[in-house]
């Protein structure tokens, strides 16, 4: 079996398997200038980092159960930065990689419901969502009015 480069002719009918070029004739190479092949601009559809704060609330649940459920969620999804909780509400903060704000928000809005059974999360509803880009997050921190950095990381009571 003869291997052929992609784009090369696969059949040499009538040539007896020989080359279509005369002996000693070299094939012309085409080059592409770097500027023509590689764009210097970053495509708009590349993923970006978004800081997400998801707030949930509902009927009271025992604190140990809430903590265990949030720890299970963090174990299942190690992207979670920090979770704070009380008997009737919780707040989850994490970084999401998404193409745009709409995609990041859609993922965040599905998070609680999709993992309610697997992590044993309380049957609370989403009552708040904030999604901001990385630049805005760091600008808020630098100006002293943003959310405090997620430190310490983990699951903590309010």
KANORKA-V389759 format. One record per residue. N is the residue number from 0. SS is DSSP state (~ for helix, > for strand, _ for the rest). Layout:
<<N & SS> <N & SS>>
This chain:
<<0 & _> <1 & _> <2 & _> <3 & _> <4 & _> <5 & _> <6 & _> <7 & _> <8 & _> <9 & _> <10 & _> <11 & _> <12 & _> <13 & _> <14 & _> <15 & _> <16 & _> <17 & _> <18 & _> <19 & _> <20 & _> <21 & _> <22 & _> <23 & _> <24 & _> <25 & _> <26 & _> <27 & _> <28 & _> <29 & _> <30 & _> <31 & _> <32 & _> <33 & ~> <34 & ~> <35 & ~> <36 & ~> <37 & _> <38 & _> <39 & _> <40 & _> <41 & _> <42 & _> <43 & _> <44 & _> <45 & _> <46 & _> <47 & >> <48 & >> <49 & >> <50 & >> <51 & >> <52 & >> <53 & >> <54 & >> <55 & >> <56 & >> <57 & _> <58 & _> <59 & _> <60 & _> <61 & _> <62 & ~> <63 & ~> <64 & ~> <65 & ~> <66 & ~> <67 & ~> <68 & ~> <69 & ~> <70 & ~> <71 & ~> <72 & ~> <73 & ~> <74 & ~> <75 & ~> <76 & _> <77 & _> <78 & _> <79 & >> <80 & >> <81 & >> <82 & >> <83 & >> <84 & >> <85 & _> <86 & _> <87 & _> <88 & >> <89 & >> <90 & >> <91 & >> <92 & >> <93 & >> <94 & >> <95 & >> <96 & >> <97 & >> <98 & _> <99 & _> <100 & ~> <101 & ~> <102 & ~> <103 & ~> <104 & ~> <105 & ~> <106 & ~> <107 & ~> <108 & ~> <109 & ~> <110 & ~> <111 & ~> <112 & ~> <113 & ~> <114 & _> <115 & ~> <116 & ~> <117 & ~> <118 & ~> <119 & _> <120 & _> <121 & _> <122 & _> <123 & _> <124 & >> <125 & >> <126 & >> <127 & >> <128 & >> <129 & >> <130 & >> <131 & >> <132 & >> <133 & ~> <134 & ~> <135 & ~> <136 & ~> <137 & ~> <138 & ~> <139 & ~> <140 & ~> <141 & ~> <142 & ~> <143 & _> <144 & _> <145 & _> <146 & _> <147 & _> <148 & _> <149 & _> <150 & _> <151 & _> <152 & _> <153 & >> <154 & >> <155 & >> <156 & >> <157 & _>>
